[in-house]
Structure formats: structure tokens, C-alpha cells
């Protein structure tokens, strides 16, 4: 596959009228190596963040051997790409047919749950042809924890309340060869304390249940760097998680897992979009709320941006702009502000960075849009937690570096 130097070279070579996704395999590989070597346990890639086959291969090649799959489609996808990977079906609500296919056809043994009904469903779906219960189930009870320290909450939909967790852990222990507790602190956790609070709730649940625990899965939530959201070093998260994990009342050989999605994929992709029209401080662009900029539209996420002028240079003075996407829908609006040269105009391009997590995965074909090329570039992402160029000289080699 041909590799281009950077976004400006792509824009000036092709003058694209459709959005162009720019992938950086070297950035994803670097993030994978960081988690594989520095997290004090097992790192599972959360496939929902970006199910690109090329990305999944890059992560595997750089040390990620376990994958958090949340649907039978993801199970099939990853198994087709990586026949030797360990797949963990971590959606707490699954159909019996999905469980059965995952177990018997794709070798999945690890399943999460948060109700007695799901335990029964898993047990029944994995019985063999003689009606005998599976003896090799690895089951994870998902605990509800707070998302107050994260930018996006995941505290409402899944997870059993602490007051009810004890009996569910006891019942699950009876049918599981290997029992885990998992949780999710929410997406883009901006302080390591989010995990301290969740692990203390985990401690209480285990003490109440009085069962042997073989694994603790701290889920996702590990952050990336965006404008206005520059997190502490990831090593700070790893250190405090490990310290509190070691103090839990669990089996002496219990494993520690995590499920990074955003942290492994965010730096993988950016996108070139075209300015079709300017109206004051509003720019009409050819990507939006029904595409890779879903988060910018629906939750006010601010992505880093750079202007690529069609002719000459733009002024150094920056101004805040909002975006309208290409569809006919008024909801196709991204308030920003996105800081760009004050004299940007129609015909220019904009590189929107840090779209590897959820950006490409959220694209639709609504109103006939959502097409465009996918190319590879060799420059650094607009922001990185892994390049080693930190301004803060605390003892750490993972950093936030903004260009």
C-alpha cells in the first residue's frame, strides 16, 4: 500500500471532493506496544471503537492478542482475520443463538453478564449434544460503577448494583470454571481516581459474595488527547490500578485485564474534509453528524483541526468556527468552536484529527453521503500520548504532544 507523507500532500495531489480517511498504522502499533508492555496485566482491544480489519491486524502484530467483541458480527469479523486470537464476548445482553455460535463455532469461552437470566441463557446455549453443561465457561459479572470522572457516561445501561451483586456472583461461581468481575468507568476518564472508586466498589462486592475471583477487568475509559482534554500520563492510571488490584481479596493467581478502545485507536486516523461554503463563522463541510463527526455533533466533542489552503497560505490569526455537515438535516451541525485561520474560505480543506476511535466506525450513507477514499500517511497524529515529547517532565515516557 502506498504511503503519503501527510494530509497536505494528499489534498494537493488529489484535490478531493469527498472526505478522505488518513490512517497511521505506525501510531496504532505504538499504542498497542505501549499497552502490551506497560499495562500490568492483559489488554483486550474493544473492537467497537474501530472494527477496521487493517487496524485489527496492526494491533495483533504489536502484541494485542485478546479482543473484546460485543456482537456476533464482531465475533465473526475478528475470527476471520485472526484465527488464533482470544475473543471475549463482553456485551452483557446476548441472544442465545449468538452465544451458541460464538461458543461452538468460534471458540469463545469468556462471556460477561449482569443478571441471573443471562447466566441461565449462557449455560443453556452452551450445553453439548447430550445436554451436558459446559465445563469451561469463563464468566464475568459486570458491576455498575460511577462515570462521574469521565466525559461520556456508561453508568446507566449495564451493570448490577452493588447491593445485588453478591448473590449473582455466588450463582455464577457455581457454573463457571473461571469467574471474573468487570466494570466500565465511562469513556475518556480524565483522572485515574475513576478506577480507584470502581475498584473499591469491586472490593465490597467480592467481600459480600465470599467467592473466589479469578480475574478483575477494569474495562475501558483510558483517555486520548483532544483540545481542552489533556489527560494525565497513562502510566499514572496503570500504577494506581495495579496498586488497588493487588489489595483486593482475590485468588493469588488472579489476572488483571483492561479493555482499551479509544486509547488504542484514536491516533490511527484523521480525515480530510472540504469547505464547500462559508457563512460568517459557519463552515459547510462534506462530513458531519451522520458520519465521522457524530461525536462532534451529538456530544460536543472538539477534535483538533488544521487548515490546508487550496492556494497560498492562510493568516496565522485563528478564529472559532462551527460546522454544518453535507446532509439536508439541520441536526447535521457541529458547534465547536473549531479553531481555524480567520481567512479560511470555500475550496480549502481541513484535516480533522483523532478520528480513529468511533469516527470511521460511525459513518453512515444517510442522504447519499459517506463515501471517500482511505489512504495511509506517515506523519504523526495531531495529538499523541505515546511520542515521548511531554512538556511536563514528571517521571513518565507517555505524554500529550500537540502540534
DRENDO-1510 file (C-alpha; in Angstrom, 1 decimal, always signed):
<recs>
REC; n; res; u; v; w
REC; 1; UNK; +0.0; +0.0; +0.0 .
REC; 2; UNK; +1.4; +3.4; -1.0 .
REC; 3; UNK; +2.1; +5.8; +1.9 .
REC; 4; UNK; +1.8; +9.6; +1.5 .
REC; 5; UNK; +3.8; +12.0; +3.7 .
REC; 6; UNK; +0.9; +13.9; +5.3 .
REC; 7; UNK; -2.6; +15.4; +4.8 .
REC; 8; UNK; -1.4; +18.5; +2.8 .
REC; 9; UNK; +0.4; +16.2; +0.2 .
REC; 10; UNK; -2.8; +14.1; -0.2 .
REC; 11; UNK; -5.0; +17.2; -0.6 .
REC; 12; UNK; -2.8; +18.8; -3.1 .
REC; 13; UNK; -2.2; +15.6; -5.1 .
REC; 14; UNK; -5.9; +14.6; -5.4 .
REC; 15; UNK; -7.9; +17.8; -4.7 .
REC; 16; UNK; -10.6; +15.6; -3.2 .
REC; 17; UNK; -14.2; +16.5; -3.4 .
REC; 18; UNK; -15.1; +13.6; -1.0 .
REC; 19; UNK; -13.8; +13.1; +2.5 .
REC; 20; UNK; -10.6; +11.1; +2.7 .
REC; 21; UNK; -9.7; +9.0; +5.7 .
REC; 22; UNK; -6.0; +9.0; +6.6 .
REC; 23; UNK; -4.7; +6.0; +8.5 .
REC; 24; UNK; -1.4; +5.9; +10.5 .
REC; 25; UNK; -0.5; +2.2; +11.2 .
REC; 26; UNK; +2.7; +3.3; +13.0 .
REC; 27; UNK; +0.7; +5.3; +15.5 .
REC; 28; UNK; -1.7; +2.4; +16.3 .
REC; 29; UNK; +1.2; +0.0; +16.5 .
REC; 30; UNK; +3.0; +2.3; +19.0 .
REC; 31; UNK; -0.2; +2.5; +21.2 .
REC; 32; UNK; -0.5; -1.3; +21.1 .
REC; 33; UNK; +3.1; -1.9; +22.2 .
REC; 34; UNK; +2.6; +0.6; +25.0 .
REC; 35; UNK; -0.4; -1.2; +26.4 .
REC; 36; UNK; +1.1; -4.7; +25.8 .
REC; 37; UNK; +4.3; -3.9; +27.6 .
REC; 38; UNK; +3.2; -1.4; +30.3 .
REC; 39; UNK; -0.2; -2.3; +31.5 .
REC; 40; UNK; +0.3; -4.7; +34.4 .
REC; 41; UNK; -2.0; -7.4; +33.0 .
REC; 42; UNK; -3.9; -8.3; +29.8 .
REC; 43; UNK; -5.1; -5.7; +27.3 .
REC; 44; UNK; -8.2; -6.5; +25.2 .
REC; 45; UNK; -8.9; -4.3; +22.2 .
REC; 46; UNK; -12.6; -3.1; +22.3 .
REC; 47; UNK; -13.4; -3.7; +18.7 .
REC; 48; UNK; -16.5; -1.4; +18.6 .
REC; 49; UNK; -14.1; +1.6; +18.7 .
REC; 50; UNK; -12.9; +0.8; +15.2 .
REC; 51; UNK; -13.6; -2.5; +13.5 .
REC; 52; UNK; -11.2; -1.9; +10.6 .
REC; 53; UNK; -9.5; -5.2; +9.6 .
REC; 54; UNK; -6.3; -3.4; +8.9 .
REC; 55; UNK; -6.3; -1.9; +12.4 .
REC; 56; UNK; -7.0; -5.2; +14.0 .
REC; 57; UNK; -4.1; -6.8; +12.2 .
REC; 58; UNK; -1.8; -3.9; +13.3 .
REC; 59; UNK; -2.8; -4.4; +16.9 .
REC; 60; UNK; -2.2; -8.1; +16.7 .
REC; 61; UNK; +1.2; -7.6; +15.1 .
REC; 62; UNK; +2.2; -5.3; +18.0 .
REC; 63; UNK; +1.2; -7.5; +20.9 .
REC; 64; UNK; -2.6; -7.4; +21.4 .
REC; 65; UNK; -3.8; -11.0; +21.4 .
REC; 66; UNK; -7.2; -10.6; +23.1 .
REC; 67; UNK; -10.3; -8.8; +21.7 .
REC; 68; UNK; -13.4; -7.5; +23.4 .
REC; 69; UNK; -16.2; -8.3; +20.9 .
REC; 70; UNK; -19.8; -7.1; +21.6 .
REC; 71; UNK; -21.8; -8.8; +18.9 .
REC; 72; UNK; -21.8; -12.0; +16.9 .
REC; 73; UNK; -20.9; -9.9; +13.8 .
REC; 74; UNK; -17.7; -8.7; +15.7 .
REC; 75; UNK; -17.0; -12.3; +16.7 .
REC; 76; UNK; -17.2; -13.4; +13.1 .
REC; 77; UNK; -15.1; -10.5; +11.9 .
REC; 78; UNK; -12.2; -10.8; +14.3 .
REC; 79; UNK; -12.1; -14.6; +14.0 .
REC; 80; UNK; -12.0; -14.3; +10.2 .
REC; 81; UNK; -9.0; -12.0; +10.5 .
REC; 82; UNK; -7.2; -13.6; +13.4 .
REC; 83; UNK; -7.8; -17.4; +13.8 .
REC; 84; UNK; -5.6; -17.6; +16.9 .
REC; 85; UNK; -6.9; -14.6; +18.8 .
REC; 86; UNK; -8.7; -14.9; +22.1 .
REC; 87; UNK; -12.2; -13.5; +21.8 .
REC; 88; UNK; -14.2; -12.3; +24.8 .
REC; 89; UNK; -18.0; -11.7; +24.3 .
REC; 90; UNK; -18.3; -8.7; +26.7 .
REC; 91; UNK; -21.8; -7.5; +25.9 .
REC; 92; UNK; -23.9; -8.3; +29.0 .
REC; 93; UNK; -27.1; -9.0; +26.9 .
REC; 94; UNK; -26.8; -11.5; +24.1 .
REC; 95; UNK; -29.1; -13.7; +22.1 .
REC; 96; UNK; -29.0; -17.4; +22.8 .
REC; 97; UNK; -28.1; -18.0; +19.1 .
REC; 98; UNK; -25.2; -15.6; +19.3 .
REC; 99; UNK; -23.8; -17.3; +22.4 .
REC; 100; UNK; -24.2; -20.8; +20.8 .
REC; 101; UNK; -22.4; -19.8; +17.6 .
REC; 102; UNK; -19.7; -18.0; +19.5 .
REC; 103; UNK; -19.0; -20.9; +21.7 .
REC; 104; UNK; -19.3; -23.8; +19.3 .
REC; 105; UNK; -18.1; -22.3; +16.0 .
REC; 106; UNK; -15.6; -19.6; +17.1 .
REC; 107; UNK; -14.1; -20.9; +20.3 .
REC; 108; UNK; -15.4; -18.2; +22.6 .
REC; 109; UNK; -15.3; -19.2; +26.3 .
REC; 110; UNK; -15.4; -15.8; +28.0 .
REC; 111; UNK; -18.8; -14.1; +28.4 .
REC; 112; UNK; -20.0; -11.1; +30.5 .
REC; 113; UNK; -23.4; -10.8; +32.2 .
REC; 114; UNK; -25.2; -8.7; +34.8 .
REC; 115; UNK; -28.4; -10.7; +35.5 .
REC; 116; UNK; -29.4; -14.2; +36.6 .
REC; 117; UNK; -31.3; -14.6; +33.4 .
REC; 118; UNK; -28.1; -14.1; +31.4 .
REC; 119; UNK; -26.3; -16.8; +33.4 .
REC; 120; UNK; -29.1; -19.2; +32.6 .
REC; 121; UNK; -29.1; -18.3; +29.0 .
REC; 122; UNK; -25.3; -18.8; +28.7 .
REC; 123; UNK; -25.5; -22.2; +30.4 .
REC; 124; UNK; -28.3; -23.4; +28.3 .
REC; 125; UNK; -26.9; -22.2; +25.0 .
REC; 126; UNK; -23.5; -23.9; +25.6 .
REC; 127; UNK; -24.8; -27.4; +26.5 .
REC; 128; UNK; -23.4; -30.1; +24.3 .
REC; 129; UNK; -25.4; -32.6; +22.2 .
REC; 130; UNK; -26.0; -34.8; +25.2 .
REC; 131; UNK; -27.5; -31.9; +27.2 .
REC; 132; UNK; -24.4; -31.7; +29.5 .
REC; 133; UNK; -23.4; -28.3; +30.8 .
REC; 134; UNK; -20.2; -26.8; +29.5 .
REC; 135; UNK; -17.3; -27.2; +32.0 .
REC; 136; UNK; -15.0; -24.5; +30.6 .
REC; 137; UNK; -17.1; -21.3; +30.8 .
REC; 138; UNK; -15.2; -18.2; +31.9 .
REC; 139; UNK; -17.9; -15.8; +33.1 .
REC; 140; UNK; -17.5; -12.1; +34.1 .
REC; 141; UNK; -20.1; -10.4; +36.3 .
REC; 142; UNK; -20.4; -6.7; +35.3 .
REC; 143; UNK; -20.7; -4.3; +38.2 .
REC; 144; UNK; -22.3; -0.9; +37.9 .
REC; 145; UNK; -19.9; +1.9; +38.8 .
REC; 146; UNK; -19.8; +5.6; +38.6 .
REC; 147; UNK; -19.0; +7.6; +35.4 .
REC; 148; UNK; -18.6; +10.9; +37.2 .
REC; 149; UNK; -14.9; +11.3; +36.2 .
REC; 150; UNK; -15.5; +10.5; +32.5 .
REC; 151; UNK; -16.6; +12.6; +29.6 .
REC; 152; UNK; -19.1; +10.1; +28.5 .
REC; 153; UNK; -21.2; +8.1; +30.9 .
REC; 154; UNK; -21.7; +4.3; +30.7 .
REC; 155; UNK; -23.3; +4.0; +34.2 .
REC; 156; UNK; -27.0; +3.6; +33.2 .
REC; 157; UNK; -27.4; +0.7; +30.8 .
REC; 158; UNK; -25.4; -2.2; +32.1 .
REC; 159; UNK; -24.1; -3.5; +35.4 .
REC; 160; UNK; -25.6; -5.0; +38.5 .
REC; 161; UNK; -25.9; -2.7; +41.6 .
REC; 162; UNK; -23.5; -3.3; +44.4 .
REC; 163; UNK; -26.4; -4.3; +46.7 .
REC; 164; UNK; -27.4; -7.1; +44.4 .
REC; 165; UNK; -24.0; -8.3; +43.2 .
REC; 166; UNK; -23.3; -10.8; +45.9 .
REC; 167; UNK; -26.0; -13.4; +45.1 .
REC; 168; UNK; -25.2; -13.1; +41.3 .
REC; 169; UNK; -21.5; -13.7; +41.9 .
REC; 170; UNK; -22.4; -16.7; +44.0 .
REC; 171; UNK; -24.7; -18.2; +41.4 .
REC; 172; UNK; -22.3; -17.5; +38.6 .
REC; 173; UNK; -19.4; -19.2; +40.5 .
REC; 174; UNK; -21.4; -22.4; +40.6 .
REC; 175; UNK; -21.5; -22.7; +36.8 .
REC; 176; UNK; -18.2; -21.0; +35.9 .
REC; 177; UNK; -14.8; -22.7; +35.6 .
REC; 178; UNK; -13.3; -19.2; +36.0 .
REC; 179; UNK; -15.0; -16.2; +37.5 .
REC; 180; UNK; -14.3; -12.5; +36.9 .
REC; 181; UNK; -15.7; -9.1; +37.9 .
REC; 182; UNK; -15.7; -6.4; +35.3 .
REC; 183; UNK; -16.9; -2.8; +35.1 .
REC; 184; UNK; -16.6; +0.3; +32.9 .
REC; 185; UNK; -15.9; +3.8; +34.3 .
REC; 186; UNK; -17.2; +5.5; +31.2 .
REC; 187; UNK; -15.4; +6.8; +28.1 .
REC; 188; UNK; -12.5; +9.3; +28.3 .
REC; 189; UNK; -11.8; +9.1; +32.1 .
REC; 190; UNK; -9.9; +12.2; +32.9 .
REC; 191; UNK; -8.4; +11.1; +36.2 .
REC; 192; UNK; -7.0; +7.7; +37.5 .
REC; 193; UNK; -9.3; +8.2; +40.5 .
REC; 194; UNK; -12.2; +6.9; +38.4 .
REC; 195; UNK; -10.7; +3.4; +38.7 .
REC; 196; UNK; -9.9; +3.7; +42.4 .
REC; 197; UNK; -13.6; +4.3; +43.1 .
REC; 198; UNK; -14.7; +1.4; +40.9 .
REC; 199; UNK; -12.1; -1.0; +42.4 .
REC; 200; UNK; -13.4; -0.1; +45.9 .
REC; 201; UNK; -16.9; -1.0; +44.9 .
REC; 202; UNK; -15.5; -4.2; +43.4 .
REC; 203; UNK; -13.8; -5.0; +46.8 .
REC; 204; UNK; -17.2; -4.6; +48.6 .
REC; 205; UNK; -19.0; -6.9; +46.1 .
REC; 206; UNK; -16.4; -9.6; +46.4 .
REC; 207; UNK; -16.4; -9.4; +50.2 .
REC; 208; UNK; -20.2; -9.7; +50.3 .
REC; 209; UNK; -20.2; -12.7; +47.9 .
REC; 210; UNK; -17.4; -14.6; +49.7 .
REC; 211; UNK; -16.4; -16.4; +46.4 .
REC; 212; UNK; -13.0; -17.0; +44.7 .
REC; 213; UNK; -12.4; -14.4; +42.0 .
REC; 214; UNK; -10.0; -15.4; +39.1 .
REC; 215; UNK; -10.0; -12.1; +37.2 .
REC; 216; UNK; -10.6; -8.4; +37.5 .
REC; 217; UNK; -11.4; -6.5; +34.3 .
REC; 218; UNK; -11.2; -2.7; +34.7 .
REC; 219; UNK; -12.8; -2.2; +31.3 .
REC; 220; UNK; -12.1; +0.8; +29.1 .
REC; 221; UNK; -12.2; +4.5; +29.7 .
REC; 222; UNK; -8.5; +5.1; +29.1 .
REC; 223; UNK; -8.3; +8.6; +27.5 .
REC; 224; UNK; -6.8; +10.2; +24.5 .
REC; 225; UNK; -5.7; +13.8; +24.0 .
REC; 226; UNK; -8.2; +16.3; +22.4 .
REC; 227; UNK; -8.4; +20.1; +22.6 .
REC; 228; UNK; -9.4; +21.0; +26.1 .
REC; 229; UNK; -9.0; +17.4; +27.3 .
REC; 230; UNK; -5.3; +16.7; +28.1 .
REC; 231; UNK; -5.2; +13.8; +30.5 .
REC; 232; UNK; -2.5; +12.7; +32.9 .
REC; 233; UNK; +0.0; +10.1; +31.7 .
REC; 234; UNK; -1.4; +6.7; +31.2 .
REC; 235; UNK; +1.3; +5.3; +33.4 .
REC; 236; UNK; -0.4; +7.1; +36.3 .
REC; 237; UNK; -3.6; +5.1; +35.5 .
REC; 238; UNK; -1.7; +1.8; +35.3 .
REC; 239; UNK; +0.1; +2.3; +38.6 .
REC; 240; UNK; -2.9; +3.2; +40.6 .
REC; 241; UNK; -5.0; +0.4; +39.1 .
REC; 242; UNK; -2.2; -2.2; +39.9 .
REC; 243; UNK; -1.8; -1.0; +43.4 .
REC; 244; UNK; -5.6; -1.3; +44.2 .
REC; 245; UNK; -5.8; -4.6; +42.3 .
REC; 246; UNK; -3.1; -6.1; +44.5 .
REC; 247; UNK; -5.1; -5.2; +47.6 .
REC; 248; UNK; -8.3; -7.0; +46.5 .
REC; 249; UNK; -9.5; -10.2; +48.2 .
REC; 250; UNK; -9.0; -12.4; +45.2 .
REC; 251; UNK; -7.2; -15.6; +44.2 .
REC; 252; UNK; -3.4; -15.4; +44.5 .
REC; 253; UNK; -3.0; -16.0; +40.7 .
REC; 254; UNK; -5.9; -13.8; +39.6 .
REC; 255; UNK; -5.5; -11.9; +36.4 .
REC; 256; UNK; -5.9; -8.2; +35.7 .
REC; 257; UNK; -7.5; -7.2; +32.4 .
REC; 258; UNK; -8.4; -3.9; +30.7 .
REC; 259; UNK; -10.4; -3.1; +27.5 .
REC; 260; UNK; -8.9; -0.1; +25.8 .
REC; 261; UNK; -10.7; +1.0; +22.6 .
REC; 262; UNK; -10.2; +4.8; +22.3 .
REC; 263; UNK; -6.7; +4.7; +23.7 .
REC; 264; UNK; -5.6; +2.1; +21.1 .
REC; 265; UNK; -7.4; +3.5; +18.0 .
REC; 266; UNK; -7.8; +7.3; +18.4 .
REC; 267; UNK; -4.4; +8.2; +16.9 .
REC; 268; UNK; -4.9; +5.8; +14.0 .
REC; 269; UNK; -7.0; +8.0; +11.8 .
REC; 270; UNK; -7.7; +11.6; +10.7 .
REC; 271; UNK; -9.8; +12.9; +7.9 .
REC; 272; UNK; -9.6; +15.5; +5.2 .
REC; 273; UNK; -12.8; +17.4; +4.6 .
REC; 274; UNK; -13.6; +20.1; +2.1 .
REC; 275; UNK; -15.1; +23.5; +2.9 .
REC; 276; UNK; -18.0; +23.9; +0.4 .
REC; 277; UNK; -19.3; +27.3; +1.7 .
REC; 278; UNK; -18.5; +29.9; +4.4 .
REC; 279; UNK; -21.2; +31.9; +6.1 .
REC; 280; UNK; -19.7; +34.1; +8.7 .
REC; 281; UNK; -18.2; +31.9; +11.3 .
REC; 282; UNK; -20.0; +28.8; +9.9 .
REC; 283; UNK; -18.3; +26.4; +7.5 .
REC; 284; UNK; -20.3; +24.0; +5.4 .
REC; 285; UNK; -18.2; +20.9; +5.0 .
REC; 286; UNK; -18.7; +17.5; +3.4 .
REC; 287; UNK; -18.7; +15.3; +6.5 .
REC; 288; UNK; -20.8; +15.6; +9.6 .
REC; 289; UNK; -23.2; +14.3; +12.2 .
REC; 290; UNK; -24.2; +11.2; +10.2 .
REC; 291; UNK; -20.6; +10.4; +9.5 .
REC; 292; UNK; -17.2; +10.5; +11.2 .
REC; 293; UNK; -18.1; +13.7; +13.2 .
REC; 294; UNK; -21.0; +12.1; +15.1 .
REC; 295; UNK; -19.4; +12.9; +18.4 .
REC; 296; UNK; -18.7; +16.5; +17.4 .
REC; 297; UNK; -22.4; +16.9; +16.7 .
REC; 298; UNK; -24.2; +15.0; +19.4 .
REC; 299; UNK; -21.9; +15.4; +22.4 .
REC; 300; UNK; -20.0; +18.5; +21.6 .
REC; 301; UNK; -16.6; +16.8; +21.1 .
REC; 302; UNK; -13.9; +19.1; +19.9 .
REC; 303; UNK; -11.4; +17.5; +17.6 .
REC; 304; UNK; -8.1; +19.1; +16.6 .
REC; 305; UNK; -8.2; +20.7; +13.1 .
REC; 306; UNK; -5.7; +22.1; +10.6 .
REC; 307; UNK; -6.4; +24.2; +7.5 .
REC; 308; UNK; -5.0; +23.1; +4.2 .
REC; 309; UNK; -5.3; +26.1; +1.9 .
REC; 310; UNK; -6.2; +25.4; -1.7 .
REC; 311; UNK; -3.9; +28.3; -2.9 .
REC; 312; UNK; -1.2; +30.0; -1.0 .
REC; 313; UNK; -1.2; +30.4; +2.8 .
REC; 314; UNK; -3.9; +31.5; +5.3 .
REC; 315; UNK; -3.3; +34.0; +8.0 .
REC; 316; UNK; -1.8; +33.0; +11.3 .
REC; 317; UNK; -4.8; +34.5; +13.2 .
REC; 318; UNK; -7.2; +31.9; +14.4 .
REC; 319; UNK; -10.9; +32.2; +14.8 .
REC; 320; UNK; -13.6; +29.8; +16.2 .
REC; 321; UNK; -15.9; +28.2; +13.6 .
REC; 322; UNK; -18.8; +25.9; +13.8 .
REC; 323; UNK; -19.5; +23.3; +11.0 .
REC; 324; UNK; -22.5; +22.2; +9.1 .
REC; 325; UNK; -22.4; +18.8; +7.5 .
REC; 326; UNK; -23.4; +17.8; +4.0 .
REC; 327; UNK; -26.9; +16.4; +4.6 .
REC; 328; UNK; -30.2; +18.3; +4.4 .
REC; 329; UNK; -30.8; +18.0; +8.1 .
REC; 330; UNK; -30.5; +20.9; +10.5 .
REC; 331; UNK; -29.2; +18.5; +13.1 .
REC; 332; UNK; -26.1; +18.0; +11.0 .
REC; 333; UNK; -24.4; +20.7; +12.9 .
REC; 334; UNK; -21.2; +20.8; +15.0 .
REC; 335; UNK; -20.9; +23.8; +17.3 .
REC; 336; UNK; -17.2; +23.6; +18.1 .
REC; 337; UNK; -15.6; +26.0; +18.3 .
REC; 338; UNK; -13.0; +24.7; +15.9 .
REC; 339; UNK; -10.0; +27.0; +15.7 .
REC; 340; UNK; -9.0; +27.7; +12.2 .
REC; 341; UNK; -7.5; +30.7; +10.2 .
REC; 342; UNK; -9.8; +33.7; +10.1 .
REC; 343; UNK; -9.5; +33.9; +6.3 .
REC; 344; UNK; -10.3; +30.3; +5.6 .
REC; 345; UNK; -12.6; +30.1; +2.5 .
REC; 346; UNK; -14.6; +27.7; +0.3 .
REC; 347; UNK; -12.4; +25.4; -1.6 .
REC; 348; UNK; -9.9; +24.9; +1.3 .
REC; 349; UNK; -9.6; +21.6; +3.1 .
REC; 350; UNK; -9.5; +20.8; +6.8 .
REC; 351; UNK; -7.7; +17.9; +8.4 .
REC; 352; UNK; -9.7; +16.7; +11.4 .
REC; 353; UNK; -7.6; +14.7; +13.7 .
REC; 354; UNK; -8.0; +11.9; +16.3 .
REC; 355; UNK; -10.9; +10.2; +14.5 .
REC; 356; UNK; -9.6; +6.7; +14.8 .
REC; 357; UNK; -11.9; +5.9; +17.7 .
REC; 358; UNK; -15.6; +5.8; +16.8 .
REC; 359; UNK; -15.2; +8.3; +13.9 .
REC; 360; UNK; -14.8; +6.0; +11.0 .
REC; 361; UNK; -16.9; +3.4; +12.7 .
REC; 362; UNK; -19.9; +5.7; +13.0 .
REC; 363; UNK; -20.2; +6.7; +9.3 .
REC; 364; UNK; -23.5; +6.1; +7.5 .
REC; 365; UNK; -24.7; +6.6; +4.0 .
REC; 366; UNK; -27.6; +8.9; +5.1 .
REC; 367; UNK; -28.7; +11.3; +2.3 .
REC; 368; UNK; -26.2; +9.6; -0.1 .
REC; 369; UNK; -23.1; +10.8; +1.7 .
REC; 370; UNK; -20.4; +8.8; +3.5 .
REC; 371; UNK; -18.1; +7.9; +0.6 .
REC; 372; UNK; -14.5; +8.6; +0.1 .
REC; 373; UNK; -11.0; +7.1; -0.1 .
REC; 374; UNK; -8.9; +5.6; +2.6 .
REC; 375; UNK; -5.2; +6.3; +2.4 .
REC; 376; UNK; -2.1; +5.8; +4.5 .
REC; 377; UNK; +0.1; +8.6; +5.7 .
REC; 378; UNK; +3.4; +8.6; +7.6 .
REC; 379; UNK; +3.4; +11.7; +9.7 .
REC; 380; UNK; +2.5; +11.9; +13.4 .
REC; 381; UNK; -1.1; +12.3; +14.6 .
REC; 382; UNK; -2.2; +15.7; +15.7 .
REC; 383; UNK; -2.0; +14.7; +19.4 .
REC; 384; UNK; -0.3; +11.7; +21.0 .
REC; 385; UNK; +0.0; +10.1; +24.4 .
REC; 386; UNK; +2.9; +7.9; +23.1 .
REC; 387; UNK; +5.6; +10.0; +21.4 .
REC; 388; UNK; +7.7; +10.8; +24.4 .
REC; 389; UNK; +7.7; +14.6; +23.9 .
REC; 390; UNK; +6.0; +15.6; +27.1 .
REC; 391; UNK; +6.2; +19.1; +28.4 .
REC; 392; UNK; +5.7; +18.1; +32.0 .
REC; 393; UNK; +8.9; +16.4; +33.0 .
REC; 394; UNK; +7.5; +14.1; +35.6 .
REC; 395; UNK; +8.9; +10.6; +35.5 .
REC; 396; UNK; +6.9; +9.1; +32.6 .
REC; 397; UNK; +7.5; +8.4; +28.9 .
REC; 398; UNK; +4.0; +8.7; +27.7 .
REC; 399; UNK; +2.9; +12.2; +27.0 .
REC; 400; UNK; +0.5; +14.7; +25.4 .
REC; 401; UNK; +2.1; +16.3; +22.5 .
REC; 402; UNK; +0.1; +18.8; +20.4 .
REC; 403; UNK; +1.5; +20.1; +17.2 .
</recs>
